[in-house]
């Protein structure tokens, strides 16, 4: 009855752990009380059952539940008889009857489910260990081996099985459960993460989990400040842990930027230390507010994506706090792939592709800052300096791999008129141009710009649709 996992562990003196009694008790409990199934769907999947027949029975229970049909002895018998789990209807009837008769206690069904899940995780760990040992005998690059091993363990810890295909029925269940979550009272935990800028959140519906978001601008436009503003909003208001990887600025410089913006202290006075008594009082208050904010910084120069993933995973292993919910990288062109490539464009292509993979694997939004080419400085053949997708430096793959592309633009930076209307550009106004949005519309969001404190403000401008 046990399914063959294709693992040659016998030669290692190991056997795969499972609990047939726990598996049968879970299934029997649902047969006796179908109302237990919805809560089990969130913690168990068919592949977690060691016995093939048990897994197929649970899969049919989930299918019936998804289709809105009742789950009882008759409907389940008809469903499993049509499959390949049993040789005949009589055999299926005998087995289902035995399941219903062997449940120790309906009130302990979650305990039985926990046993099934934990045995499955141990089997996954044994499988991963074997694969790691096989890779070690074939691969000599220690960094690649460490990255592969960490990835396998992280997938197990995250409850994902990269070795298995998912049927659409199981994905439908996950989708319905997610829809219930984002429409329920705790929707903030599961919907896109708010940036703290209302109209931008309206356009993007928040920062989507698993999205790669490119934030690009010419030097001096304030992209680092905007990224830090978002990080502070997310960490303070949403209580979502943020990891910032800065390849250009030190941790002290980043913290100074954040404190200057939060304490409302002129950035020049902050850098020179020319602070008034009122400034010191504001700084003390801001420091107290930020002290427990879940913001983590790393200023390693030339960091690679495997190193970023490894550091995030280690932070996520701390059971005392939530997992990292947002990653910010400042900035893309300073990263290295850690591999030899023919040219810089190919290397950037590798980096952006792997950033997208990382966002998907960790299930968090990744904001990667990017420089724009000098083409944005020229107006030949264009109406103004507003950036376009073609201005992305080392372009091509950046636009292709990104789910969202944001451009920052301040007309006053160029000391020109805005919009061609002949009026002097307002130095306190900035634009966040949503140039690509895989999930919805593109638009331009107007923001306030406070240059003295290097921060963008959520100002109530009127927007034309």
C-alpha beads as a LAMMPS data file, in Angstrom:
LAMMPS data file: protein, C-alpha beads

465 atoms
464 bonds

1 atom types
1 bond types

-500.0 500.0 xlo xhi
-500.0 500.0 ylo yhi
-500.0 500.0 zlo zhi

Masses

1 110.0

Atoms # bond

1 1 1 0.000 0.000 0.000
2 1 1 2.922 2.369 0.600
3 1 1 3.793 4.393 -2.479
4 1 1 7.213 4.029 -4.009
5 1 1 9.138 7.278 -3.605
6 1 1 12.053 6.092 -5.753
7 1 1 14.515 6.725 -2.936
8 1 1 17.346 4.267 -2.610
9 1 1 17.665 4.673 1.149
10 1 1 17.690 0.988 2.039
11 1 1 21.375 0.776 1.104
12 1 1 21.977 3.507 3.681
13 1 1 20.176 1.510 6.352
14 1 1 17.265 3.968 6.410
15 1 1 13.525 3.566 5.980
16 1 1 10.938 6.237 5.286
17 1 1 8.862 7.202 8.342
18 1 1 5.063 7.312 8.202
19 1 1 2.064 6.673 10.435
20 1 1 -0.640 4.622 8.761
21 1 1 -2.889 5.012 11.805
22 1 1 -2.681 8.802 11.707
23 1 1 -3.379 8.909 7.957
24 1 1 -6.401 6.635 8.291
25 1 1 -7.687 8.539 11.330
26 1 1 -7.672 11.831 9.402
27 1 1 -9.615 10.330 6.509
28 1 1 -12.030 8.503 8.795
29 1 1 -12.739 11.669 10.759
30 1 1 -13.751 13.507 7.572
31 1 1 -15.991 10.603 6.576
32 1 1 -17.764 10.831 9.919
33 1 1 -17.873 14.633 10.051
34 1 1 -17.350 16.386 6.710
35 1 1 -17.300 19.801 8.447
36 1 1 -13.736 19.011 9.541
37 1 1 -12.414 19.106 5.957
38 1 1 -12.099 22.906 5.444
39 1 1 -9.665 23.279 8.337
40 1 1 -7.638 20.263 7.144
41 1 1 -7.349 21.627 3.604
42 1 1 -5.110 24.433 4.867
43 1 1 -2.621 22.122 6.563
44 1 1 -2.615 18.923 4.473
45 1 1 -2.087 18.095 0.817
46 1 1 -2.637 14.728 -0.921
47 1 1 1.095 14.171 -1.434
48 1 1 1.661 14.310 2.321
49 1 1 0.054 10.896 2.715
50 1 1 2.578 8.100 2.425
51 1 1 0.079 5.450 1.294
52 1 1 -0.971 6.050 -2.307
53 1 1 -4.572 5.061 -1.605
54 1 1 -4.813 7.466 1.336
55 1 1 -3.458 10.297 -0.768
56 1 1 -5.941 9.645 -3.548
57 1 1 -8.839 9.436 -1.108
58 1 1 -7.898 12.813 0.381
59 1 1 -7.523 14.259 -3.142
60 1 1 -11.060 13.141 -3.981
61 1 1 -12.355 14.646 -0.738
62 1 1 -10.757 17.964 -1.692
63 1 1 -12.155 17.745 -5.242
64 1 1 -15.685 17.178 -3.959
65 1 1 -15.287 20.024 -1.474
66 1 1 -14.012 22.386 -4.207
67 1 1 -16.923 21.468 -6.490
68 1 1 -19.389 22.279 -3.724
69 1 1 -20.550 18.676 -3.441
70 1 1 -21.203 16.846 -0.189
71 1 1 -18.442 14.619 1.147
72 1 1 -19.937 11.435 2.573
73 1 1 -19.554 7.674 2.233
74 1 1 -21.671 7.396 -0.923
75 1 1 -20.178 10.315 -2.887
76 1 1 -16.641 9.389 -1.877
77 1 1 -17.108 5.719 -2.782
78 1 1 -18.353 6.731 -6.216
79 1 1 -15.405 9.106 -6.682
80 1 1 -12.609 6.733 -5.640
81 1 1 -14.140 3.809 -7.527
82 1 1 -13.714 5.756 -10.746
83 1 1 -9.989 6.129 -10.107
84 1 1 -7.070 3.737 -9.990
85 1 1 -6.592 3.530 -6.228
86 1 1 -8.661 0.345 -5.852
87 1 1 -9.073 -2.738 -7.981
88 1 1 -12.849 -2.805 -7.528
89 1 1 -15.756 -0.968 -5.926
90 1 1 -16.065 -3.723 -3.318
91 1 1 -12.419 -3.235 -2.296
92 1 1 -12.979 0.526 -2.017
93 1 1 -16.129 -0.025 0.059
94 1 1 -14.308 -2.299 2.510
95 1 1 -11.442 0.147 2.936
96 1 1 -13.680 3.210 3.418
97 1 1 -15.745 1.302 5.961
98 1 1 -12.608 0.425 7.895
99 1 1 -11.559 4.086 7.909
100 1 1 -14.830 5.160 9.486
101 1 1 -14.590 2.444 12.121
102 1 1 -11.029 3.117 13.293
103 1 1 -11.124 6.820 14.286
104 1 1 -10.022 7.088 17.935
105 1 1 -11.515 10.576 18.502
106 1 1 -12.956 13.235 16.211
107 1 1 -11.775 15.984 18.570
108 1 1 -8.137 14.984 17.981
109 1 1 -8.194 15.242 14.184
110 1 1 -5.722 18.169 14.165
111 1 1 -3.280 16.099 16.197
112 1 1 -3.548 13.279 13.642
113 1 1 -3.027 15.776 10.817
114 1 1 0.079 17.120 12.549
115 1 1 1.563 13.622 12.689
116 1 1 0.881 13.104 8.964
117 1 1 2.458 16.463 8.120
118 1 1 5.548 15.955 10.291
119 1 1 6.221 12.482 8.915
120 1 1 5.981 13.944 5.434
121 1 1 8.468 16.697 6.276
122 1 1 10.945 14.163 7.637
123 1 1 10.623 12.147 4.429
124 1 1 11.222 15.328 2.425
125 1 1 14.295 16.072 4.514
126 1 1 15.652 12.582 3.932
127 1 1 15.028 12.979 0.214
128 1 1 16.813 16.354 0.182
129 1 1 19.753 14.897 2.129
130 1 1 20.168 12.139 -0.436
131 1 1 20.036 14.634 -3.315
132 1 1 22.600 16.862 -1.596
133 1 1 24.945 13.890 -1.156
134 1 1 24.562 12.987 -4.833
135 1 1 25.296 16.578 -5.887
136 1 1 28.370 16.662 -3.666
137 1 1 29.786 13.694 -5.571
138 1 1 29.183 15.407 -8.938
139 1 1 29.808 19.119 -8.249
140 1 1 32.999 20.702 -6.907
141 1 1 31.826 24.319 -6.561
142 1 1 31.226 24.718 -2.818
143 1 1 29.177 27.917 -3.209
144 1 1 26.780 26.276 -5.656
145 1 1 26.437 23.282 -3.348
146 1 1 25.695 25.482 -0.341
147 1 1 23.128 27.489 -2.287
148 1 1 21.426 24.315 -3.522
149 1 1 21.396 22.782 -0.042
150 1 1 20.009 25.948 1.580
151 1 1 17.342 26.193 -1.117
152 1 1 16.189 22.611 -0.567
153 1 1 15.958 23.064 3.193
154 1 1 14.185 26.409 2.811
155 1 1 11.589 24.876 0.492
156 1 1 10.860 22.177 3.040
157 1 1 10.616 24.737 5.847
158 1 1 8.293 26.871 3.698
159 1 1 6.024 23.927 2.977
160 1 1 6.814 23.790 -0.727
161 1 1 7.729 20.671 -2.689
162 1 1 9.651 21.716 -5.796
163 1 1 9.944 18.110 -6.960
164 1 1 6.217 17.594 -7.480
165 1 1 3.732 18.883 -10.016
166 1 1 0.529 20.378 -8.636
167 1 1 -2.848 19.386 -10.018
168 1 1 -5.220 22.204 -10.898
169 1 1 -7.679 20.895 -8.295
170 1 1 -5.191 21.504 -5.484
171 1 1 -4.297 24.929 -6.882
172 1 1 -8.003 25.836 -7.118
173 1 1 -8.383 25.037 -3.426
174 1 1 -5.380 27.199 -2.564
175 1 1 -6.795 30.011 -4.732
176 1 1 -10.210 29.845 -3.064
177 1 1 -8.636 29.820 0.383
178 1 1 -6.543 32.856 -0.578
179 1 1 -9.616 34.675 -1.907
180 1 1 -11.365 34.033 1.390
181 1 1 -8.355 35.451 3.209
182 1 1 -8.028 38.654 1.183
183 1 1 -11.769 39.309 1.443
184 1 1 -11.978 38.531 5.163
185 1 1 -11.354 40.623 8.277
186 1 1 -7.600 39.843 8.209
187 1 1 -7.149 40.778 4.543
188 1 1 -4.177 43.042 5.344
189 1 1 -2.127 39.939 6.178
190 1 1 -2.604 38.438 2.723
191 1 1 -3.263 41.295 0.267
192 1 1 -0.548 43.359 -1.389
193 1 1 1.599 45.290 1.085
194 1 1 0.622 49.005 1.193
195 1 1 3.456 51.384 0.333
196 1 1 1.965 54.179 2.432
197 1 1 1.194 56.227 -0.709
198 1 1 -2.547 55.998 -1.249
199 1 1 -2.911 56.587 -4.969
200 1 1 0.137 54.468 -5.792
201 1 1 -1.421 51.668 -3.733
202 1 1 -4.645 52.144 -5.671
203 1 1 -2.821 51.667 -8.985
204 1 1 -0.662 48.750 -7.832
205 1 1 -3.080 47.276 -5.238
206 1 1 -0.044 47.274 -2.956
207 1 1 3.300 45.545 -3.393
208 1 1 2.468 42.101 -4.718
209 1 1 4.090 39.142 -3.032
210 1 1 6.526 37.401 -5.414
211 1 1 6.721 40.548 -7.601
212 1 1 9.940 42.079 -8.901
213 1 1 9.503 45.854 -8.800
214 1 1 12.061 48.027 -10.578
215 1 1 12.361 51.581 -9.237
216 1 1 14.410 53.585 -11.730
217 1 1 15.515 57.193 -12.066
218 1 1 18.441 59.361 -13.045
219 1 1 20.920 60.203 -10.244
220 1 1 19.620 62.856 -7.861
221 1 1 15.924 62.129 -8.412
222 1 1 15.571 60.546 -4.959
223 1 1 15.088 56.853 -5.667
224 1 1 16.996 55.794 -2.539
225 1 1 14.937 58.230 -0.462
226 1 1 11.694 56.897 -1.950
227 1 1 12.728 53.311 -1.285
228 1 1 13.608 54.175 2.323
229 1 1 10.289 56.023 2.720
230 1 1 8.448 52.897 1.561
231 1 1 10.573 50.688 3.834
232 1 1 9.773 52.862 6.852
233 1 1 6.048 52.925 6.030
234 1 1 5.919 49.143 5.588
235 1 1 7.880 48.399 8.763
236 1 1 6.193 50.947 11.018
237 1 1 2.607 50.979 9.792
238 1 1 2.221 47.413 8.517
239 1 1 4.671 45.809 10.982
240 1 1 6.161 43.893 8.042
241 1 1 9.909 43.114 8.367
242 1 1 12.016 44.758 5.653
243 1 1 15.524 43.777 4.502
244 1 1 17.553 46.528 2.798
245 1 1 20.681 45.604 0.855
246 1 1 22.656 48.728 -0.010
247 1 1 25.619 48.335 -2.343
248 1 1 26.272 52.082 -2.500
249 1 1 25.633 53.556 0.963
250 1 1 26.696 52.386 4.405
251 1 1 24.263 51.345 7.113
252 1 1 25.058 54.559 9.002
253 1 1 24.204 56.653 5.966
254 1 1 20.932 54.807 5.419
255 1 1 19.976 55.222 9.064
256 1 1 20.808 58.921 8.929
257 1 1 18.512 59.324 5.923
258 1 1 15.676 57.531 7.717
259 1 1 16.122 59.495 10.953
260 1 1 16.324 62.814 9.100
261 1 1 13.054 62.114 7.321
262 1 1 11.260 60.753 10.380
263 1 1 12.494 63.480 12.769
264 1 1 11.799 66.236 10.219
265 1 1 15.361 67.521 10.534
266 1 1 17.054 69.259 7.628
267 1 1 19.356 66.707 5.985
268 1 1 22.185 69.221 5.680
269 1 1 21.980 70.046 9.404
270 1 1 21.889 66.328 10.139
271 1 1 25.069 65.700 8.142
272 1 1 26.953 68.619 9.722
273 1 1 25.688 68.020 13.257
274 1 1 24.407 71.599 13.454
275 1 1 21.296 70.666 15.436
276 1 1 19.159 72.822 17.674
277 1 1 17.724 71.709 21.020
278 1 1 14.383 71.180 19.266
279 1 1 16.129 69.021 16.648
280 1 1 17.646 66.843 19.365
281 1 1 14.231 66.398 20.956
282 1 1 12.702 65.435 17.592
283 1 1 15.608 63.076 16.939
284 1 1 15.128 61.356 20.290
285 1 1 11.435 60.879 19.552
286 1 1 12.117 59.495 16.061
287 1 1 14.788 57.147 17.427
288 1 1 12.338 55.808 19.972
289 1 1 9.686 55.279 17.282
290 1 1 12.121 53.463 14.988
291 1 1 13.899 51.465 17.683
292 1 1 11.652 48.439 17.360
293 1 1 10.828 48.826 13.669
294 1 1 11.626 45.536 11.873
295 1 1 14.146 47.015 9.441
296 1 1 17.332 45.064 8.708
297 1 1 20.266 46.463 6.729
298 1 1 23.251 45.023 4.914
299 1 1 25.888 47.158 3.177
300 1 1 28.031 44.408 1.616
301 1 1 29.547 45.720 -1.614
302 1 1 29.094 43.612 -4.733
303 1 1 26.697 41.200 -3.035
304 1 1 25.322 38.348 -5.143
305 1 1 21.762 37.040 -5.223
306 1 1 22.657 33.696 -3.582
307 1 1 24.173 35.698 -0.713
308 1 1 21.023 37.826 -0.435
309 1 1 18.832 34.707 -0.315
310 1 1 21.070 33.051 2.265
311 1 1 20.949 36.091 4.557
312 1 1 17.168 36.401 4.264
313 1 1 16.715 32.709 4.995
314 1 1 18.815 33.004 8.143
315 1 1 16.699 35.930 9.333
316 1 1 13.569 33.893 8.612
317 1 1 14.817 31.046 10.800
318 1 1 14.271 33.161 13.920
319 1 1 10.951 31.861 15.333
320 1 1 10.506 34.947 17.514
321 1 1 9.547 37.254 14.622
322 1 1 7.671 37.155 11.299
323 1 1 9.532 36.364 8.094
324 1 1 10.971 39.129 5.938
325 1 1 8.084 40.600 3.943
326 1 1 9.910 43.069 1.673
327 1 1 13.412 43.132 0.155
328 1 1 14.989 46.330 -1.194
329 1 1 18.215 46.317 -3.237
330 1 1 20.058 49.590 -3.894
331 1 1 21.033 49.296 -6.621
332 1 1 20.877 46.832 -9.532
333 1 1 23.906 47.947 -11.563
334 1 1 26.236 47.476 -8.564
335 1 1 25.316 43.812 -8.115
336 1 1 27.409 40.971 -9.481
337 1 1 26.188 37.616 -10.693
338 1 1 29.184 35.745 -9.256
339 1 1 29.664 34.096 -12.630
340 1 1 31.744 34.815 -15.691
341 1 1 29.667 36.343 -18.460
342 1 1 30.439 37.636 -21.928
343 1 1 29.352 41.208 -21.217
344 1 1 27.637 43.431 -18.675
345 1 1 24.260 43.307 -20.445
346 1 1 24.226 39.512 -20.149
347 1 1 25.243 39.759 -16.498
348 1 1 22.400 42.191 -15.761
349 1 1 20.063 39.780 -17.542
350 1 1 21.191 36.986 -15.214
351 1 1 20.743 39.236 -12.177
352 1 1 17.212 40.405 -13.025
353 1 1 16.094 36.880 -13.910
354 1 1 17.422 35.577 -10.611
355 1 1 15.880 38.474 -8.679
356 1 1 12.496 37.468 -10.074
357 1 1 13.163 33.834 -9.143
358 1 1 14.157 34.938 -5.638
359 1 1 10.961 36.984 -5.235
360 1 1 8.917 33.953 -6.240
361 1 1 10.836 31.494 -4.050
362 1 1 10.679 33.702 -0.952
363 1 1 7.145 34.890 -1.799
364 1 1 7.979 38.525 -1.063
365 1 1 8.046 41.687 -3.168
366 1 1 11.556 42.669 -4.219
367 1 1 12.208 46.340 -5.015
368 1 1 15.388 46.732 -7.054
369 1 1 16.617 50.265 -7.711
370 1 1 18.065 50.921 -11.139
371 1 1 19.903 53.656 -12.979
372 1 1 18.579 55.121 -16.205
373 1 1 20.706 55.711 -19.278
374 1 1 21.699 59.221 -20.289
375 1 1 19.031 59.125 -22.989
376 1 1 16.603 60.450 -20.362
377 1 1 18.674 63.665 -20.235
378 1 1 18.122 64.353 -23.905
379 1 1 14.970 65.848 -25.357
380 1 1 15.790 65.271 -29.008
381 1 1 12.762 63.536 -30.501
382 1 1 10.906 63.678 -27.133
383 1 1 8.642 66.240 -25.554
384 1 1 10.413 66.263 -22.181
385 1 1 12.798 64.409 -19.872
386 1 1 10.215 61.991 -18.508
387 1 1 11.805 58.530 -18.533
388 1 1 10.618 55.719 -20.772
389 1 1 11.080 51.960 -20.601
390 1 1 13.728 52.216 -23.317
391 1 1 15.802 54.387 -20.949
392 1 1 16.462 51.504 -18.563
393 1 1 20.198 51.075 -18.378
394 1 1 21.461 47.694 -19.631
395 1 1 17.834 47.295 -20.676
396 1 1 15.997 44.397 -22.303
397 1 1 15.809 41.839 -19.526
398 1 1 15.056 44.470 -16.858
399 1 1 11.792 45.402 -18.521
400 1 1 11.056 41.779 -19.408
401 1 1 11.637 40.267 -15.954
402 1 1 9.996 43.029 -13.917
403 1 1 6.369 42.756 -12.856
404 1 1 6.252 46.486 -12.138
405 1 1 8.458 49.330 -13.372
406 1 1 8.317 52.670 -11.545
407 1 1 10.078 55.840 -12.695
408 1 1 10.701 58.881 -10.495
409 1 1 10.641 62.251 -12.202
410 1 1 10.904 65.800 -10.903
411 1 1 10.506 68.458 -13.577
412 1 1 12.119 71.118 -11.385
413 1 1 15.319 69.058 -11.332
414 1 1 15.895 70.108 -14.939
415 1 1 14.997 73.739 -14.209
416 1 1 12.490 73.609 -17.034
417 1 1 8.762 73.961 -17.482
418 1 1 6.511 71.025 -16.701
419 1 1 4.060 69.571 -19.157
420 1 1 4.937 72.131 -21.814
421 1 1 2.480 74.634 -20.375
422 1 1 5.048 77.360 -19.980
423 1 1 4.704 77.529 -16.202
424 1 1 7.731 77.172 -13.972
425 1 1 7.964 73.638 -12.581
426 1 1 7.020 73.270 -8.916
427 1 1 10.082 72.044 -7.035
428 1 1 7.829 70.476 -4.389
429 1 1 6.112 68.126 -6.844
430 1 1 7.362 64.759 -8.048
431 1 1 5.916 62.072 -10.262
432 1 1 5.990 58.329 -9.798
433 1 1 5.349 56.946 -13.268
434 1 1 3.967 53.394 -13.309
435 1 1 5.390 52.473 -16.726
436 1 1 4.709 48.744 -16.462
437 1 1 2.196 46.916 -14.314
438 1 1 1.727 43.235 -15.037
439 1 1 -1.360 43.119 -12.818
440 1 1 -3.236 46.219 -13.896
441 1 1 -3.152 49.714 -15.342
442 1 1 -0.261 52.077 -15.919
443 1 1 -0.581 55.610 -14.626
444 1 1 1.291 58.596 -13.232
445 1 1 1.050 59.316 -9.511
446 1 1 1.889 62.800 -8.269
447 1 1 3.709 63.026 -4.950
448 1 1 4.993 65.814 -2.775
449 1 1 8.772 66.227 -2.586
450 1 1 10.438 67.564 0.556
451 1 1 14.033 68.003 -0.528
452 1 1 15.258 69.397 2.788
453 1 1 14.286 66.174 4.537
454 1 1 14.776 63.848 1.521
455 1 1 11.286 62.404 1.609
456 1 1 8.294 61.952 -0.636
457 1 1 4.893 62.961 0.705
458 1 1 1.454 61.478 0.164
459 1 1 -0.234 64.684 -0.957
460 1 1 -3.912 64.861 -1.932
461 1 1 -3.546 65.911 -5.572
462 1 1 -6.448 65.615 -7.986
463 1 1 -5.846 62.857 -10.557
464 1 1 -7.137 62.780 -14.069
465 1 1 -8.188 59.326 -15.311

Bonds

1 1 1 2
2 1 2 3
3 1 3 4
4 1 4 5
5 1 5 6
6 1 6 7
7 1 7 8
8 1 8 9
9 1 9 10
10 1 10 11
11 1 11 12
12 1 12 13
13 1 13 14
14 1 14 15
15 1 15 16
16 1 16 17
17 1 17 18
18 1 18 19
19 1 19 20
20 1 20 21
21 1 21 22
22 1 22 23
23 1 23 24
24 1 24 25
25 1 25 26
26 1 26 27
27 1 27 28
28 1 28 29
29 1 29 30
30 1 30 31
31 1 31 32
32 1 32 33
33 1 33 34
34 1 34 35
35 1 35 36
36 1 36 37
37 1 37 38
38 1 38 39
39 1 39 40
40 1 40 41
41 1 41 42
42 1 42 43
43 1 43 44
44 1 44 45
45 1 45 46
46 1 46 47
47 1 47 48
48 1 48 49
49 1 49 50
50 1 50 51
51 1 51 52
52 1 52 53
53 1 53 54
54 1 54 55
55 1 55 56
56 1 56 57
57 1 57 58
58 1 58 59
59 1 59 60
60 1 60 61
61 1 61 62
62 1 62 63
63 1 63 64
64 1 64 65
65 1 65 66
66 1 66 67
67 1 67 68
68 1 68 69
69 1 69 70
70 1 70 71
71 1 71 72
72 1 72 73
73 1 73 74
74 1 74 75
75 1 75 76
76 1 76 77
77 1 77 78
78 1 78 79
79 1 79 80
80 1 80 81
81 1 81 82
82 1 82 83
83 1 83 84
84 1 84 85
85 1 85 86
86 1 86 87
87 1 87 88
88 1 88 89
89 1 89 90
90 1 90 91
91 1 91 92
92 1 92 93
93 1 93 94
94 1 94 95
95 1 95 96
96 1 96 97
97 1 97 98
98 1 98 99
99 1 99 100
100 1 100 101
101 1 101 102
102 1 102 103
103 1 103 104
104 1 104 105
105 1 105 106
106 1 106 107
107 1 107 108
108 1 108 109
109 1 109 110
110 1 110 111
111 1 111 112
112 1 112 113
113 1 113 114
114 1 114 115
115 1 115 116
116 1 116 117
117 1 117 118
118 1 118 119
119 1 119 120
120 1 120 121
121 1 121 122
122 1 122 123
123 1 123 124
124 1 124 125
125 1 125 126
126 1 126 127
127 1 127 128
128 1 128 129
129 1 129 130
130 1 130 131
131 1 131 132
132 1 132 133
133 1 133 134
134 1 134 135
135 1 135 136
136 1 136 137
137 1 137 138
138 1 138 139
139 1 139 140
140 1 140 141
141 1 141 142
142 1 142 143
143 1 143 144
144 1 144 145
145 1 145 146
146 1 146 147
147 1 147 148
148 1 148 149
149 1 149 150
150 1 150 151
151 1 151 152
152 1 152 153
153 1 153 154
154 1 154 155
155 1 155 156
156 1 156 157
157 1 157 158
158 1 158 159
159 1 159 160
160 1 160 161
161 1 161 162
162 1 162 163
163 1 163 164
164 1 164 165
165 1 165 166
166 1 166 167
167 1 167 168
168 1 168 169
169 1 169 170
170 1 170 171
171 1 171 172
172 1 172 173
173 1 173 174
174 1 174 175
175 1 175 176
176 1 176 177
177 1 177 178
178 1 178 179
179 1 179 180
180 1 180 181
181 1 181 182
182 1 182 183
183 1 183 184
184 1 184 185
185 1 185 186
186 1 186 187
187 1 187 188
188 1 188 189
189 1 189 190
190 1 190 191
191 1 191 192
192 1 192 193
193 1 193 194
194 1 194 195
195 1 195 196
196 1 196 197
197 1 197 198
198 1 198 199
199 1 199 200
200 1 200 201
201 1 201 202
202 1 202 203
203 1 203 204
204 1 204 205
205 1 205 206
206 1 206 207
207 1 207 208
208 1 208 209
209 1 209 210
210 1 210 211
211 1 211 212
212 1 212 213
213 1 213 214
214 1 214 215
215 1 215 216
216 1 216 217
217 1 217 218
218 1 218 219
219 1 219 220
220 1 220 221
221 1 221 222
222 1 222 223
223 1 223 224
224 1 224 225
225 1 225 226
226 1 226 227
227 1 227 228
228 1 228 229
229 1 229 230
230 1 230 231
231 1 231 232
232 1 232 233
233 1 233 234
234 1 234 235
235 1 235 236
236 1 236 237
237 1 237 238
238 1 238 239
239 1 239 240
240 1 240 241
241 1 241 242
242 1 242 243
243 1 243 244
244 1 244 245
245 1 245 246
246 1 246 247
247 1 247 248
248 1 248 249
249 1 249 250
250 1 250 251
251 1 251 252
252 1 252 253
253 1 253 254
254 1 254 255
255 1 255 256
256 1 256 257
257 1 257 258
258 1 258 259
259 1 259 260
260 1 260 261
261 1 261 262
262 1 262 263
263 1 263 264
264 1 264 265
265 1 265 266
266 1 266 267
267 1 267 268
268 1 268 269
269 1 269 270
270 1 270 271
271 1 271 272
272 1 272 273
273 1 273 274
274 1 274 275
275 1 275 276
276 1 276 277
277 1 277 278
278 1 278 279
279 1 279 280
280 1 280 281
281 1 281 282
282 1 282 283
283 1 283 284
284 1 284 285
285 1 285 286
286 1 286 287
287 1 287 288
288 1 288 289
289 1 289 290
290 1 290 291
291 1 291 292
292 1 292 293
293 1 293 294
294 1 294 295
295 1 295 296
296 1 296 297
297 1 297 298
298 1 298 299
299 1 299 300
300 1 300 301
301 1 301 302
302 1 302 303
303 1 303 304
304 1 304 305
305 1 305 306
306 1 306 307
307 1 307 308
308 1 308 309
309 1 309 310
310 1 310 311
311 1 311 312
312 1 312 313
313 1 313 314
314 1 314 315
315 1 315 316
316 1 316 317
317 1 317 318
318 1 318 319
319 1 319 320
320 1 320 321
321 1 321 322
322 1 322 323
323 1 323 324
324 1 324 325
325 1 325 326
326 1 326 327
327 1 327 328
328 1 328 329
329 1 329 330
330 1 330 331
331 1 331 332
332 1 332 333
333 1 333 334
334 1 334 335
335 1 335 336
336 1 336 337
337 1 337 338
338 1 338 339
339 1 339 340
340 1 340 341
341 1 341 342
342 1 342 343
343 1 343 344
344 1 344 345
345 1 345 346
346 1 346 347
347 1 347 348
348 1 348 349
349 1 349 350
350 1 350 351
351 1 351 352
352 1 352 353
353 1 353 354
354 1 354 355
355 1 355 356
356 1 356 357
357 1 357 358
358 1 358 359
359 1 359 360
360 1 360 361
361 1 361 362
362 1 362 363
363 1 363 364
364 1 364 365
365 1 365 366
366 1 366 367
367 1 367 368
368 1 368 369
369 1 369 370
370 1 370 371
371 1 371 372
372 1 372 373
373 1 373 374
374 1 374 375
375 1 375 376
376 1 376 377
377 1 377 378
378 1 378 379
379 1 379 380
380 1 380 381
381 1 381 382
382 1 382 383
383 1 383 384
384 1 384 385
385 1 385 386
386 1 386 387
387 1 387 388
388 1 388 389
389 1 389 390
390 1 390 391
391 1 391 392
392 1 392 393
393 1 393 394
394 1 394 395
395 1 395 396
396 1 396 397
397 1 397 398
398 1 398 399
399 1 399 400
400 1 400 401
401 1 401 402
402 1 402 403
403 1 403 404
404 1 404 405
405 1 405 406
406 1 406 407
407 1 407 408
408 1 408 409
409 1 409 410
410 1 410 411
411 1 411 412
412 1 412 413
413 1 413 414
414 1 414 415
415 1 415 416
416 1 416 417
417 1 417 418
418 1 418 419
419 1 419 420
420 1 420 421
421 1 421 422
422 1 422 423
423 1 423 424
424 1 424 425
425 1 425 426
426 1 426 427
427 1 427 428
428 1 428 429
429 1 429 430
430 1 430 431
431 1 431 432
432 1 432 433
433 1 433 434
434 1 434 435
435 1 435 436
436 1 436 437
437 1 437 438
438 1 438 439
439 1 439 440
440 1 440 441
441 1 441 442
442 1 442 443
443 1 443 444
444 1 444 445
445 1 445 446
446 1 446 447
447 1 447 448
448 1 448 449
449 1 449 450
450 1 450 451
451 1 451 452
452 1 452 453
453 1 453 454
454 1 454 455
455 1 455 456
456 1 456 457
457 1 457 458
458 1 458 459
459 1 459 460
460 1 460 461
461 1 461 462
462 1 462 463
463 1 463 464
464 1 464 465
